[in-house]
Amino acid sequence: MMYIRPVERNDLTQLLFLAGKTGGGLTSLPADRDTLAARIERSLLTFQGKLPLAEQGYVFVLVDSETDRASGICAIEVAVGLQDPWYNFRVGSQVHASKELNVYNMLPTLTLSNDHTGSSELCTLFLDPDFRNGKNGYLLSKSRFLFMAGFPQHFKQKVVAEMRGVSDRQGCSPFWDSVGSRFFSMSFTDADYLCGTGQKAFIAELMPKHPLYIDYLTPEAQAVIGQVHPQTAPARAVLESEGFEFQNYIDIFDGGPTLECDISRIRAVRKSRLLRVEVDDTRLDSLPPCLVANENYQRFRVMILPADPGGDSISMTAAEAGILGCQPGDNLRVVTLCQEEKKS
């Protein structure tokens, strides 16, 4: 059975293996042992309440109950930009007009922005291609919402998610070639790696402080603004089904969209309910699949189980209860897996 749990130190080797499968473009999951080890330690210290707000971040992994092998990773940054500046481009416009000549032109622009400073961020979502079957992707992505629903005091009102932009199999990005390479004088892969390993000072030092005219970019770069990598399209659809929207902010490296939503408006947060546990090996599997999470902050667990989200209780096997660390009579947080599967 697949379930979500907080990352542990002995997951490091498997996370390195996962990082090697990303193909680049996932800044927060670099194939660097020291960086990933530090990321794990930061998550552990966050759960222990030993870090200031600016450094807090949670990391979770998807594992099989039989092997305990990490086959996917997802994470939440509590408040971005409070320690290292958090940059993106805001897609806007600038008007050039002459009444005398009867000329009025509204030109689209890109402006460097820190508008999302202090927001919580969904990040580092990656599922091993060998496990991209069934509902594993949904479980990995949406489990974070039940953690937020159960412990909202640890997060900010606005939640954002940077989506991976378009790049080819060689790791080349048309947006980077037209924008970033002009200012950084390095490859997209090199810049992405530096950022992923925490070396971000060069961004503030080298990025332009004035608006860039989109019409000056290559047609290939213009075409990918706000677009996602084909492998990221399902993740974008999942977030949009939960209420996230594109509000004209894009990644400064690959032009991928930043989606955002107030935490109280996220569907899984808003509609989740606490149901009483009943252990029964003969439960009805015809019920709709639901995300089911315990309310244990230190030993948080999430699974997908059949349940009636409108009922008062949820039935599960003894093995499932063991994974979730619950007893009969305990409360578990439950919400339907997908919007379309809930009538109300």
N, C-alpha and C positions, 0 to 999 in steps of 0.2 A: 504493500500500500504506500502511495506517495503522500508525503506531508511536508509542511514548512516548519522550520525551527530556526532560532538564532544561530549565526555562524559560530564555530568553535575553532580553536587553534589547530586541531588536527585536520581541518578542512583545507589547509593551505596548499598541499600538493594537488588536490583536485581542482582548486580554484586556478592554479597555474595552468593546469591542463585545459580548463575552460577558456582562460584568457588566450591561449594559443589557437583556439578555434574561432575567435571573433572576426579575424580577418582585418583587424584595425578598425578605427572609427568609433570604438567604444572607449572614450577617454578615461572613464572611471574604472576600467578593468584592464590595466596594462599587464603584459606578460613580464612582470618584474617582481621577483620574490620579496625583496625588502619592502616595496610599496604595498603589496598585498598583505604581508605580515603586519605592517603598521595599520592597515585598514581593519584587519581583524581585531587587533589590540584596541583600536579606537572604539569599535563596536562594543567590545567587552566592557570597557571603561564607561561607555555611555549607559549601558544597562546597570552598571554599579553606581551610577550617579556621581562619578568622580571627575567629570569634565565640564568646563564652562560652556555656555550656550553656543558660542561660536565654533566649538570643536565637536559638537555632538553629532553622531551619525549611527544609524542602525543598519546592520547587514543580516540578511536571512538567506537560507539555502533550501533548495528542494531536494529531499532525500527519499530513498526507498527504505521502508521499515525493515526489510530483510538484510540490506547491505550497509545502510547508513552512509552511502556514497553520495556526495554532493553532485547533482546533475544539473543544477540551475542556481542562479543567484539573483537577488533583488535587494534594493537598499532604499533608505530614506535619509536624506540630510535634513537636520532639524531646522537650521536657519542659515541659508547660503549668503555669502558676501560679507559676513561680519568680521572675518579674519583676512581672507584673500578676496579681492574684488571679484564679483561675479558679472561677467560681461555677456551681452548679446547685442544684436542689431535690432533696432526698431524700424520696421518698414513704414515709411510715412511719405510725405510729399512736400514739395516746395514750389511756390507759385512765382513765375516770372511773367510780368505783365507790363504793357505799355498802352496807356489810354490813347496817346497821340497816334500810335501806329495801329491801334485796334488789334493788338496781339495779346493773347492770354494763354499761357502754357502752364499746366500743372504737371511737374515732373516727379516721378517716384524716386525716393531716396532711402538710403540706409544710414542710420545714426547710431553711434556707439551709445549703449545704455547700461545703467545699473538699476533699472526700475524694479527688478525683482529682489533686490537686496532685502534680507530678512524673511523671505518666504521659505517654506519647507519644500523640499525637492524629492520627487520620485526619481531614482537613478539606478544605474548598473543592473539593468534587466537583461539577462542573457540565459537562454536555455540550450543545453547541449542538443545539437541537431539529432542525435540518436534518440532523444526523448521527446521530440516534437510530435507527439501523438496523443490521442484522447483529449483530456482537458488539462494537461499539465501546464500549458501556457497560461490558461485562465487562472489556475491555482497560483502560479508563481506571481503573476502581475497583481491580481486582486487581493491576495492575502494581506498586503500592506494596508488596505483600506479597513480591514477588520482590526488590525493593530491600532490604527488611528482612531477608530470608533471606540475601542475599549479604553484607550489611554490618550484622549484628546488634549489633556493638559500638557503633554510633551511636545505639541506641535503648534505651528502658526496658522493663522486664518487662511492664508492663500497657499495653495499647493501648486507647484509647477513641475513640468516634465519636459526635458530636452529630448527631442527625437533625433535619432541618427539620420543624417542627410544622405544625399545620393553620392556614391562613389563606385568605381568599377572594381573588378576582381584584383587589380594590381594596387588598389588603395589610392587611386588618383581621383580627386574631387574637382569637377568643373568649376564649382564656386570658389574653391581655394585657388585654383590656377588663375582665376580672373581677379580675385581680391587679395586673399591672404599672402600669396606668394609675392605680390608686389611690395609688401611692407616687411615681410619676415625673411625673405631670401633663404628659404629652406623648403623642404618637401612637406606635403600635408602629413605624411606618416611621422616625420621627425617632430613637427610641431605638436601633433596629437600625442605623441609619446611624452614629450616634455611636460605638457599640461597634465597628463595622467599621472606622472610621477611627482607632481607638486611643484614643478618649476614654472610658475606662472608670471613671474615678474616681467618677462619679455612682452607679454600682452599689453600691459599698460604703457610700457616704454615705446612700443613700435606701432600700435594701432593708431589710425588717424582720428583726430579729435573733431574733425569737421564732417558734415554729411557727404556721402558718396552718391553720385547720380547713377541709378540703376541702368539707365539707357547707355552708359559708357561701358558696361560689362559685356562680355561676349554673349551671344544668343544662348549658348549652352549653359552659362552661369545663370542668366535670367530665368531660364526654363526650370531650374531646380530650386529656386527660392521658395521656401516653405514646403518642399516636397521631402518625402522620406525614402530611405533605402528600401528596396523591395522586401528585404527580410524584416523590416521594421513596420511595414504596413499593417500587419495583424495587431501589433502592439498599439499602434495609433488608433485603430478601430475599437480596441478594448477600452482605451481611455475615453474616447469620444462617447462611447455608449454609457459611460459612467458620469458624463456631464462635463468633461474637459473640452475646452475650446481653444482654437488658434486665434490669438489676439494681435497678430502682426509682429511677433518677436521671433527672430531666427538665430541660429547658432553662428558665431563669427567665423568658424572654421569651414563648415560644410554647407551652411545655409538651411539646415534642417529646422523644422518648426518647434517652437516652445509652446506647449499646451498648458492651460491653467484652469483652476477651479477653486472656489472657496471650499474649505473642508466640509462645512455643513451642507453643501449642495452635492457632494459626491453621493451617487445613488446607494452604493453599498454601505456608506456611513449612515446616510439618512434613513434607510429602510431596514437596517439590521435590528434584530430583536433578541432578547434573552429568553431561551427556552430551557426547560428543566430536563435533565438527563434521565433516560430510562434505558437500562441494559436489557436487550431482548434480541437473541440471535435469529428470531423469526420476523424481524421488521419488514415493512413493505418496500421493496426496491423500486416499485412503480412511481414513487413520489419524485418530485423534481429534484435535480441535483442542486445542492446548496453548499455555500462556503460555511464551514463550521469551525469556530475558534474558541479556545478556552480564554479565561479571564486572568491567566497567570502571567504577570509581566515578565518575570525572570525566566519562566519556562513556557514561553508562548508557543502554541502549536495551532496549525490550520490544516484541515482536510476538506475534501469534497465528499459529502454524504447525501443520500436521499433523505428528504425531510419535508414536512409541511410547515412552511414559514409562517403560516397564519394560525398554527396550533399553539398549545401551551407547553408541549414537550417534544423531545426528539429521541427516537429509539436508535440504539446502536449496539454492535456486538461488543463483547468483553475486550476483544483485541483492539477495536477502534477506541474504546474508552481508555484503554491502557496507553495508546499513543497520545491521546489528548490529555492524559493525566487527570481524568475526572472520575467521580463516583456518582452512583445514582442519587438524584436530588440536587446535584450541582447545576449551576447555570452555564450555558454555552451561548455564544453569540452566533446567530444564524441569519443568513440572507440568501436569496436565490442567486445562483451563479450568474445569470444573465438577465437583462431587463425584459427581454421578450418572453421569458419563462414565468413571469409574474403577472397576474391579471390585474391586480389593484394598482 
